[in-house]
Amino acid sequence: MTSQRRVLLIDDDPDSRDIYRQILEWGGFQVETASNGAAGVRAATARVPHAVLVDLDMPGLNGVEVLRQLRADPRTMQLPVATLTGAPEILDAVSDAPFDAVIVKPAIGDEIITAVRRLVTGAVS
């Protein structure tokens, strides 16, 4: 049941973070947020969520670095991680960052909810 699924949302933009949090909560998820990559990694390792949704382009620890750190930690190495990005072509240059899903901004609510449901149920393609 999705109402029991916890999602960690990492985005440095407060407006985007609030919108995506509301969408995910409307979809039945429990949502924890982090305003930067370092805080997101700390949150994910302290209380491992069912899935992580991370903005790709953030100052400091960007989405790719967040993914790398999560994959390097035994507690979170199998954690499903999706990226939110307005520039998916950036991912072509980063072959060692295999996100479980890519959600292209601007994404509508149903796209986000469907992608995260796939992540938490293991139905990623």
C-alpha atoms as an extended CHARMM CRD file, in Angstrom:
* protein
*
       125  EXT
         1         1  MET       CA              0.0000000000        0.0000000000        0.0000000000  PROA      1               0.0000000000
         2         2  THR       CA              1.5230000000        3.3150000000       -1.0720000000  PROA      2               0.0000000000
         3         3  SER       CA              0.3710000000        5.1760000000        2.0440000000  PROA      3               0.0000000000
         4         4  GLN       CA              3.0230000000        3.2810000000        3.9800000000  PROA      4               0.0000000000
         5         5  ARG       CA              5.7780000000        3.9200000000        1.4490000000  PROA      5               0.0000000000
         6         6  ARG       CA              8.3120000000        6.5550000000        2.4000000000  PROA      6               0.0000000000
         7         7  VAL       CA              9.9270000000        8.6680000000       -0.2790000000  PROA      7               0.0000000000
         8         8  LEU       CA             12.8730000000       10.9760000000        0.2260000000  PROA      8               0.0000000000
         9         9  LEU       CA             12.6770000000       14.0320000000       -2.0140000000  PROA      9               0.0000000000
        10        10  ILE       CA             15.9330000000       15.9760000000       -2.4780000000  PROA      10              0.0000000000
        11        11  ASP       CA             15.6970000000       19.3270000000       -4.2670000000  PROA      11              0.0000000000
        12        12  ASP       CA             17.4380000000       22.6190000000       -3.5940000000  PROA      12              0.0000000000
        13        13  ASP       CA             14.5700000000       24.7080000000       -4.9720000000  PROA      13              0.0000000000
        14        14  PRO       CA             11.9840000000       25.2590000000       -2.2000000000  PROA      14              0.0000000000
        15        15  ASP       CA              9.0970000000       25.8240000000       -4.6250000000  PROA      15              0.0000000000
        16        16  SER       CA              9.8380000000       22.6410000000       -6.5900000000  PROA      16              0.0000000000
        17        17  ARG       CA             10.3360000000       20.7080000000       -3.3730000000  PROA      17              0.0000000000
        18        18  ASP       CA              6.9600000000       21.8670000000       -2.0700000000  PROA      18              0.0000000000
        19        19  ILE       CA              5.1240000000       21.0850000000       -5.3240000000  PROA      19              0.0000000000
        20        20  TYR       CA              6.6410000000       17.6010000000       -5.6620000000  PROA      20              0.0000000000
        21        21  ARG       CA              6.0400000000       16.8910000000       -1.9580000000  PROA      21              0.0000000000
        22        22  GLN       CA              2.3640000000       17.7790000000       -2.3920000000  PROA      22              0.0000000000
        23        23  ILE       CA              2.0690000000       15.6120000000       -5.5080000000  PROA      23              0.0000000000
        24        24  LEU       CA              3.6570000000       12.6330000000       -3.7630000000  PROA      24              0.0000000000
        25        25  GLU       CA              1.5070000000       13.0660000000       -0.6590000000  PROA      25              0.0000000000
        26        26  TRP       CA             -1.5790000000       13.3020000000       -2.8720000000  PROA      26              0.0000000000
        27        27  GLY       CA             -0.4270000000       10.0050000000       -4.4090000000  PROA      27              0.0000000000
        28        28  GLY       CA             -0.4200000000        8.3980000000       -0.9590000000  PROA      28              0.0000000000
        29        29  PHE       CA              3.2720000000        8.5100000000       -0.0810000000  PROA      29              0.0000000000
        30        30  GLN       CA              4.8830000000        9.6340000000        3.1430000000  PROA      30              0.0000000000
        31        31  VAL       CA              7.4430000000       12.2430000000        2.1050000000  PROA      31              0.0000000000
        32        32  GLU       CA             10.6120000000       13.4070000000        3.7820000000  PROA      32              0.0000000000
        33        33  THR       CA             12.4510000000       16.2830000000        2.1370000000  PROA      33              0.0000000000
        34        34  ALA       CA             16.0190000000       17.5210000000        2.0230000000  PROA      34              0.0000000000
        35        35  SER       CA             17.1550000000       20.8670000000        0.6360000000  PROA      35              0.0000000000
        36        36  ASN       CA             20.5630000000       19.7310000000       -0.6240000000  PROA      36              0.0000000000
        37        37  GLY       CA             22.4720000000       16.6270000000       -1.6060000000  PROA      37              0.0000000000
        38        38  ALA       CA             24.4930000000       16.2560000000        1.5910000000  PROA      38              0.0000000000
        39        39  ALA       CA             21.3810000000       16.5010000000        3.7730000000  PROA      39              0.0000000000
        40        40  GLY       CA             19.6640000000       14.0160000000        1.4820000000  PROA      40              0.0000000000
        41        41  VAL       CA             22.4340000000       11.4360000000        1.8020000000  PROA      41              0.0000000000
        42        42  ARG       CA             22.3850000000       11.8470000000        5.5990000000  PROA      42              0.0000000000
        43        43  ALA       CA             18.6060000000       11.4070000000        5.6790000000  PROA      43              0.0000000000
        44        44  ALA       CA             18.7040000000        8.3450000000        3.4140000000  PROA      44              0.0000000000
        45        45  THR       CA             21.3320000000        6.5830000000        5.4890000000  PROA      45              0.0000000000
        46        46  ALA       CA             19.7750000000        7.5130000000        8.8420000000  PROA      46              0.0000000000
        47        47  ARG       CA             16.3210000000        6.1930000000        7.9560000000  PROA      47              0.0000000000
        48        48  VAL       CA             16.3510000000        4.3160000000        4.6740000000  PROA      48              0.0000000000
        49        49  PRO       CA             13.2590000000        5.2180000000        2.6180000000  PROA      49              0.0000000000
        50        50  HSD       CA             11.5410000000        3.0270000000        0.0450000000  PROA      50              0.0000000000
        51        51  ALA       CA             12.7300000000        5.3170000000       -2.7760000000  PROA      51              0.0000000000
        52        52  VAL       CA             14.6190000000        8.5400000000       -3.4200000000  PROA      52              0.0000000000
        53        53  LEU       CA             13.6720000000       11.2740000000       -5.8650000000  PROA      53              0.0000000000
        54        54  VAL       CA             16.6050000000       13.6510000000       -6.4290000000  PROA      54              0.0000000000
        55        55  ASP       CA             17.0270000000       16.7870000000       -8.5110000000  PROA      55              0.0000000000
        56        56  LEU       CA             19.9370000000       16.3640000000      -10.8970000000  PROA      56              0.0000000000
        57        57  ASP       CA             21.2040000000       19.9390000000      -10.9580000000  PROA      57              0.0000000000
        58        58  MET       CA             21.9710000000       21.1670000000       -7.4400000000  PROA      58              0.0000000000
        59        59  PRO       CA             24.9090000000       23.1480000000       -6.0980000000  PROA      59              0.0000000000
        60        60  GLY       CA             27.3770000000       21.2310000000       -3.9780000000  PROA      60              0.0000000000
        61        61  LEU       CA             26.4280000000       17.5710000000       -4.0610000000  PROA      61              0.0000000000
        62        62  ASN       CA             24.3990000000       17.1950000000       -7.2700000000  PROA      62              0.0000000000
        63        63  GLY       CA             22.0440000000       14.3320000000       -8.0990000000  PROA      63              0.0000000000
        64        64  VAL       CA             24.7640000000       12.1920000000       -9.6780000000  PROA      64              0.0000000000
        65        65  GLU       CA             26.9820000000       12.5440000000       -6.6030000000  PROA      65              0.0000000000
        66        66  VAL       CA             24.0440000000       11.7130000000       -4.3390000000  PROA      66              0.0000000000
        67        67  LEU       CA             23.4510000000        8.5430000000       -6.3700000000  PROA      67              0.0000000000
        68        68  ARG       CA             27.1330000000        7.5920000000       -6.2160000000  PROA      68              0.0000000000
        69        69  GLN       CA             27.2320000000        8.0120000000       -2.4380000000  PROA      69              0.0000000000
        70        70  LEU       CA             24.0280000000        6.0270000000       -1.9580000000  PROA      70              0.0000000000
        71        71  ARG       CA             25.3330000000        3.2000000000       -4.1900000000  PROA      71              0.0000000000
        72        72  ALA       CA             28.6120000000        3.1150000000       -2.2370000000  PROA      72              0.0000000000
        73        73  ASP       CA             26.8850000000        2.6180000000        1.1390000000  PROA      73              0.0000000000
        74        74  PRO       CA             25.7770000000       -0.9570000000        1.9620000000  PROA      74              0.0000000000
        75        75  ARG       CA             22.6550000000        0.3690000000        3.7030000000  PROA      75              0.0000000000
        76        76  THR       CA             21.4230000000        2.1850000000        0.5800000000  PROA      76              0.0000000000
        77        77  MET       CA             23.1610000000        0.4830000000       -2.3450000000  PROA      77              0.0000000000
        78        78  GLN       CA             19.9360000000       -1.2630000000       -3.4660000000  PROA      78              0.0000000000
        79        79  LEU       CA             17.7100000000        1.7480000000       -2.8400000000  PROA      79              0.0000000000
        80        80  PRO       CA             15.6950000000        2.7710000000       -5.9240000000  PROA      80              0.0000000000
        81        81  VAL       CA             16.7110000000        6.2790000000       -6.9980000000  PROA      81              0.0000000000
        82        82  ALA       CA             15.0450000000        8.4360000000       -9.6440000000  PROA      82              0.0000000000
        83        83  THR       CA             16.2310000000       11.7910000000      -10.8650000000  PROA      83              0.0000000000
        84        84  LEU       CA             14.1870000000       14.8480000000      -11.7070000000  PROA      84              0.0000000000
        85        85  THR       CA             15.8210000000       16.8490000000      -14.4500000000  PROA      85              0.0000000000
        86        86  GLY       CA             15.1100000000       19.5000000000      -17.0120000000  PROA      86              0.0000000000
        87        87  ALA       CA             18.2160000000       18.4170000000      -18.9360000000  PROA      87              0.0000000000
        88        88  PRO       CA             18.1900000000       14.6210000000      -19.4000000000  PROA      88              0.0000000000
        89        89  GLU       CA             20.9390000000       14.8830000000      -22.0430000000  PROA      89              0.0000000000
        90        90  ILE       CA             23.3940000000       15.4820000000      -19.1740000000  PROA      90              0.0000000000
        91        91  LEU       CA             22.8940000000       11.8480000000      -18.1570000000  PROA      91              0.0000000000
        92        92  ASP       CA             24.3610000000       10.6570000000      -21.4630000000  PROA      92              0.0000000000
        93        93  ALA       CA             27.7400000000       11.9790000000      -20.3530000000  PROA      93              0.0000000000
        94        94  VAL       CA             27.5580000000       10.1910000000      -17.0000000000  PROA      94              0.0000000000
        95        95  SER       CA             27.5840000000        6.4900000000      -17.7950000000  PROA      95              0.0000000000
        96        96  ASP       CA             28.4540000000        5.4400000000      -14.2410000000  PROA      96              0.0000000000
        97        97  ALA       CA             25.2690000000        6.9680000000      -12.8130000000  PROA      97              0.0000000000
        98        98  PRO       CA             22.5080000000        4.5100000000      -13.6470000000  PROA      98              0.0000000000
        99        99  PHE       CA             19.3960000000        6.0280000000      -12.1090000000  PROA      99              0.0000000000
       100       100  ASP       CA             16.4760000000        3.6320000000      -11.7860000000  PROA      100             0.0000000000
       101       101  ALA       CA             14.2100000000        6.1900000000      -13.4490000000  PROA      101             0.0000000000
       102       102  VAL       CA             14.4870000000        9.6020000000      -15.0780000000  PROA      102             0.0000000000
       103       103  ILE       CA             11.6100000000       12.0370000000      -14.7140000000  PROA      103             0.0000000000
       104       104  VAL       CA             11.8800000000       14.9600000000      -17.1010000000  PROA      104             0.0000000000
       105       105  LYS       CA             10.7430000000       18.3550000000      -15.8360000000  PROA      105             0.0000000000
       106       106  PRO       CA              8.2420000000       19.7500000000      -16.1060000000  PROA      106             0.0000000000
       107       107  ALA       CA              6.5030000000       16.5250000000      -15.1450000000  PROA      107             0.0000000000
       108       108  ILE       CA              2.8240000000       16.3230000000      -14.3850000000  PROA      108             0.0000000000
       109       109  GLY       CA              1.5480000000       14.7560000000      -11.1820000000  PROA      109             0.0000000000
       110       110  ASP       CA              0.4900000000       11.4380000000      -12.6990000000  PROA      110             0.0000000000
       111       111  GLU       CA              3.9350000000       10.9260000000      -14.2720000000  PROA      111             0.0000000000
       112       112  ILE       CA              5.6600000000       11.4470000000      -10.9440000000  PROA      112             0.0000000000
       113       113  ILE       CA              3.2660000000        9.2480000000       -8.9850000000  PROA      113             0.0000000000
       114       114  THR       CA              3.4610000000        6.4440000000      -11.5620000000  PROA      114             0.0000000000
       115       115  ALA       CA              7.2750000000        6.5670000000      -11.6630000000  PROA      115             0.0000000000
       116       116  VAL       CA              7.5870000000        6.4930000000       -7.8780000000  PROA      116             0.0000000000
       117       117  ARG       CA              5.0380000000        3.6620000000       -7.5660000000  PROA      117             0.0000000000
       118       118  ARG       CA              7.1590000000        1.6590000000      -10.0100000000  PROA      118             0.0000000000
       119       119  LEU       CA             10.2460000000        2.3920000000       -7.9380000000  PROA      119             0.0000000000
       120       120  VAL       CA              8.7550000000        1.2980000000       -4.6270000000  PROA      120             0.0000000000
       121       121  THR       CA              7.2450000000       -1.8830000000       -6.0750000000  PROA      121             0.0000000000
       122       122  GLY       CA             10.3900000000       -2.8440000000       -7.9650000000  PROA      122             0.0000000000
       123       123  ALA       CA              8.6810000000       -2.5480000000      -11.3410000000  PROA      123             0.0000000000
       124       124  VAL       CA             11.3460000000       -0.3130000000      -12.8680000000  PROA      124             0.0000000000
       125       125  SER       CA             12.3120000000       -0.8710000000      -16.4620000000  PROA      125             0.0000000000
